[in-house]
Structures are given as C-alpha cells and as structure tokens.
Amino acid sequence: MREFRNIAVVGAGTMGAAISQHFLMKGLKVALLDANAAGLERGQRLIAASLDEAVERGLMDAAGRAAILARLRPVSDLAELAGTDLVVEAVFEDLAVKRDLFRRLEPIVGPDCVLATNTSSFRVGDVAEGLAHPERVVGTHYFYHAAKNKLIEVVAAPRTDRELLRELEGFYSELGKTPIRTADSAGFAVNRFFIPWINEAVRLLEEGFGSIHEIDAVGREVFGVGMGPFALMNATGVPIAQHGAEGLASKLGPFYAPAATLCRQVASGKEWDVEDRQIPGGGQFQPEVVRRRLLAASLGCAAQLVSEGVADATSTDLGARAGLRWPRGPFELMAALGKDNVAAMIRELYAPWKLPLPAVPFAQPGEPQLEWVQSAVHGDAGFVIFNLPDRMNPLGEIVMGQLEAAWNRVESDPRVRRIFFAGRGKAFVAGADIRFFVDSIHSGDLDRVYRFTARGHELLARIEACSKPTCAWLDGMALGGGLELALACRYRLGTRNTMLALPETGIGIFPGLGGTQRTTRLLGLGVAKYLVATGRRLDAAQALAFGVVDRIVEPVRHLEELAGIELGASQAGRKPQPEIEQAFAGYDGANDEQALAAPALKPWARDLARKAPLALRAAMRLMDQGATMDLAAALRLELDGATALFSTADALAGLSSVLDGTRPQFTGR
C-alpha cells in the first residue's frame, strides 16, 4: 500500500490554497509552492481566512487552527519538493506551463512520487507528454471549494498505472473525499454535462424564452438545487463558464461552444443580474421550453459521456450529487421522468445540431440501472457493498431490491465461503430512507411501508440463517436499519470510525427490522431496552463493552483487504451492565414527568423525555412480549406493530423533523 505522507501543491491561487487546506485539515504536512512571492503570501492568507471562518462558526478552536497552519510549509523553489510522495499542480490553465512544470519536477522528486494535475481544460495524457515516467501522472480534478466539496475525479490517462489509480481512490476516501474514476476525455465526467446546462441557460436567455430571473427559477425547481445556472456562474466566476465551454467545443464540436451572450457578459467584466426580469428581444417566458431544454442539455450530455465510456452511470450520478449538490443525478432523473420522455427532449434539442441520440441508455431495453448496492468476490470472500456514500447509504425500496439481488449473487456463488457487508463513505448504513416513509404516509399508502418492511424481514432472516459466515464491517455509522442488518450477521467488526445507534423512538417509530428482538437475544432484555429507549450512540469501544461488536480492528483502504481477516469465534454477546439492567429490565416506556422521577431512571430522564410516548411504550411492550417467544414469532409481532405505528401523528411529526432539520413535538397521538 502506497503511503502519501508528504504532500506538495504547486500554485497558490484560489484552487491551490483550497487543495492545500484540505490536506492540512486531514493532518498531513503540505509544502505550498509558488514562484511568485506575492502569490504565495496570498495563498497563505486564503487558507488562514478560511480557517478563521471555521473558528467563528465554532467548527474548530484557535488551537486547532494553529495546529493546521503549523503543518503548512510555504516554498518557492522546486528543489524543496524532493522527497515528496504526491505533488498536485494547480497552476493556471496553460498546457505548456503544466508540461514544463512536470518535466522540471521529474528529476527532483523520487521515482515513486505521484504527479497529479488539477487541469479541467486539458487531457491528462497531454500534460504527461514527454515525461520519462508518464505512468505516474494522474488527473485529480477538484471542485470548488476544494477544501469543502467532497467530489474528486480521479482521471486515468492512457498510460497511467491502474494500481496507482486504485491507491489514490483509497487515499482520497480516507481523507473524506468522494472519488469517481473517469477516462481522460474533455470535461471528464461532471463538467461534460454541467457546463452545457449552464450554457443552455444562456442560449435560452439569448433566444428570448425567459429572463435571467425566470430561467434561474426553473433551473432551481426542476433540478432541486439552491442556485440556478446564472447564480452559479456568479458564484464560481462567469469567465470559468466561457473557458469551460470553449474547451469542450474544441474537442467535442459546436454544440458545446459558449453562447454569444455568455462571451459578451465575460467581456463586460460584470456578473449576471439574477434579479433581472427583462426578456431580450421582447420574448415571452415559456417555462416548459426552458424546462425541457435544461433537462435535455444536461441529461443528453451525461448519456453521451457514459456511452463513450468516460464514466459509468452510477459514478456520473454520484458526481452530480457530491460535486454539484443535485439531489438526483442525471440518470436518476431520467428514470423518474421516463426514458422515452427524455429521449424526445434530447432529440428536439439535438436536431439543429445534427447530433445523434446517445446509445446509453436509449438503445438499451428498460430504464437506466444504477448500482446503489454492488457485489464482488475476492478470493473466498464475497462482498455486498452499499454504494450511496453521499446519502449515507440509506435503505429504501430500490436499495432493498438491489441488496436482495447482491445477496443472492454472493450467497449462491460456489467460490464464496464467507460474506462481508460494507458501505462506502462515512456510513455502513445510516438508517432507512426517511423520505420514502414520509411520502408513503402522505399518500395514505401504508401497505407500501408494510411490503417494504416485510421484504426486509425476509431478507434479514435469510442472512441470519445462512450457513456461510456473515460479517458486518462497521467502519462508520450504522444507525437504525443499518444496525439491524448488522445484528442479522454472525459477526460485527468495529473500527475507530464506528458509531452505532437505534434512534427510532426519537422520531416517532421503533426499530422495525428486528431491532427490538435480535438485540434482546444478543445483549439481554435490560441492555436491549436501554439502547432502544434512549437511542444512545455507541462508539467502537462502547459497542465492544456492551457486546454488540466482536472486536475492533484497524480500518482498511480497500475492502478486499478484509478477505485476509480471520473471523474466529464470535466474541459478541451479553456483558454485565448491572445499573442499566436494573433500570431498564422492567421499564414500560412511560416518559411522563412522574415516571421519569424514579431514581433508577434519573441518569437518562432527559433523553427519555424527548422520545415519542407511543413509540416508546410500544417498543418496550414488544420487547417484553418477544423475549418469551421464539425469534420468528417475535419478529412477526414486531413487523405488525411497526407498520401500525406509521399511522400515528407522532410518526409523521418525527419522520418529517428529520427532513426539516427541526426538533419534533410529540403529542402522544
């Protein structure tokens, strides 16, 4: 495994400073190089100002800020980069300058040093041209603001070492980034469809289909984003939009060329007036035309890049969500709108440009398929991997169906002798898809909730009964349904990143995928009721002390490394917790002031008072009843009770509060 300890960033402009800040905040030492002394000082000021803002917002203290800045080493001479493990260049977009930089760096840095370019305009292979070792050159395309934006495109040039790409993806994941792999093509993945979305907005203005204000409003509504295309150009720099469009057009053709109005706006040196309600040429606002063309421009270009093999549909959607903060990526939008409807929009837009309909997904049967749950086999180990890192891997209808399919693949594979469940990003599975529940309640379709929950029960029962050892790799958050899935596995491994909880009673429901019953059998009635009633979060050490996990191990960079772990005998199970047992074994779920005045409950009275009364009582009653039944009967009891609870006002209030970011007010109804 490659170690990336010594980092250098060349170019102390806005992007270079932000890239440096990200590395610094993750505990790495960074040499920030700029040959221009004033530029180097400005880069340091940018980093310091950003950290000052974090201190003001309470995200860190002054000591933390000082420690971060102490890891920064400003330099002006390339010779000082000897011994560096990774160099990221963020100089201005001039191909000759970038090539010259890497040619001068190559004899200075060691043979294992990785040379990464943050170019957004050139092919990585072109930047690497003429180098003795082009196999160590890779694209690492950051997105504004690079210290905060999760997305990074890891770009594979034709001669880039494939193992290096894999190591960089793992490294950036360790640093909290969301990497997606792309081919070395103009615009890579995200800019390939994002810039046409912006450019089409300007064309719509130019052709008189709406004002800046109106087009922005349609863009926000249709794509579910906080800023429309004109406001976004102002935020990131209007010239960047023109520059990006020119770069795409030079490689891909005139459809991508910047609109004349965009070029004039850049020449004026002004930002767009996002409150401007004037339509050029006396045109009439046509919102449906604006809607269809914005969708066609972005979704059509996304489909084309996937058709060309630049990135797959799943990565393209992840890029849109993680990098642009779109709630849904292009292919998820296609599925929602219907492939035939989207094809008609794209044909209309492409006709004047004589562009063909992209092959993917329009030449394929069915709707676009996105891999939100993946399966893999490494050696004798099968893997089921949740792949919605930006959403914290929630359990929803589509994910449940894909989970079932992935499980079927690995469970039936004769090569597989043990099976690991894992999640990409910061979460194993951070609970259920709350919006699914809220939408079902609003539509009055509680049968949909029952079918979903029953399907989950059936699958977890199969996992629990599997003759092959199953293990939940809890390298992150496992909340609610995620922990319930883990409890159905034979083993649970924790890491320093582990965080476990059953928080449902705080949002008006109770754990409905076995959480009220498997906990009792694993941990004992009192401890199980304590975890369900309080919703207490457990870190790895606490989870080990309570008997939830079998042991704590070091995180791995690549999931396939888990294939080398020996699971041995299970170490989870009941651990003595006399105070908790005494307080909760007989607890009936009452959380009124009188009940919580009991001395035994006093340490947890504040937490219990915030829970939904109906959910709390129902959960405790179910746990008492289920403790005397066989597991299958107890789980049926839980399933029926959980579904009934969704009809209450408290359930709607609690679930809605998660989406709204507010504290729920429970009424006991």
Number of C-alpha atoms within 10 A of each C-alpha: 10 13 10 16 14 17 22 29 27 26 24 30 20 17 24 27 27 26 30 28 27 21 22 22 18 12 13 19 20 26 23 27 26 23 14 12 14 10 16 22 14 16 26 21 13 20 24 18 12 16 23 17 12 15 16 12 10 10 11 14 14 14 9 14 17 12 13 21 18 12 16 20 13 20 18 16 10 16 13 15 24 16 16 21 20 22 25 23 25 24 21 14 14 12 17 10 13 21 17 14 16 23 17 13 18 18 12 17 21 14 12 13 22 23 25 24 28 27 22 20 20 23 21 29 21 15 27 26 14 13 16 11 15 23 19 21 28 30 31 28 21 26 23 17 15 22 22 14 19 24 27 24 25 27 30 26 25 14 15 20 15 15 11 18 21 14 17 22 23 20 19 19 19 17 16 16 25 24 26 21 23 24 22 22 24 22 26 27 30 25 24 23 24 22 27 27 22 25 28 24 29 23 18 23 26 20 15 18 24 27 25 26 20 23 27 22 19 19 24 16 14 15 20 14 16 14 16 24 26 23 20 16 19 17 12 12 14 22 19 14 24 24 19 23 27 19 20 26 16 12 13 15 13 13 20 23 20 25 21 13 15 23 15 12 15 18 11 9 10 13 16 18 12 18 12 11 14 17 20 16 11 10 15 14 19 15 16 11 14 24 18 18 23 28 24 24 25 24 24 27 26 29 23 20 26 21 17 14 14 23 24 21 26 21 22 26 24 27 28 21 20 22 22 19 19 18 17 17 23 27 22 18 19 22 17 13 11 14 19 13 12 21 18 14 21 25 18 14 20 18 11 9 12 10 13 11 19 20 13 20 21 17 9 9 9 11 16 19 12 20 17 19 24 19 20 18 18 15 12 14 20 26 27 26 24 27 25 23 19 21 17 23 28 26 24 18 19 13 21 20 18 20 22 20 16 20 24 15 19 22 23 9 13 9 14 19 16 19 25 25 23 24 28 21 24 24 27 33 32 24 26 20 17 17 14 14 22 20 14 16 21 10 9 11 13 18 12 16 20 17 13 17 21 19 17 24 23 12 21 21 18 16 22 17 14 15 12 14 17 26 22 26 25 30 26 26 26 30 26 27 26 27 29 26 26 28 24 25 22 21 23 26 22 26 20 15 15 26 25 27 24 27 23 28 26 28 24 29 29 32 24 25 29 27 27 29 32 21 25 20 15 18 21 20 23 23 27 26 31 20 22 25 30 23 21 15 18 20 19 25 17 15 21 21 19 20 19 27 28 22 20 18 14 11 19 13 18 15 19 17 11 17 18 11 9 7 19 8 9 12 15 21 17 18 15 13 14 10 12 17 18 14 20 21 18 13 21 18 23 18 24 12 10 8 16 19 12 12 10 15 19 14 12 15 19 13 15 24 17 17 29 30 24 24 28 26 20 20 29 26 16 20 27 21 14 24 17 10 13 10 15 14 12 20 24 15 18 27 20 14 18 23 20 14 18 23 15 17 16 26 29 22 20 25 22 21 17 14 11 10 8 11 14 22 15 20 12 13 11
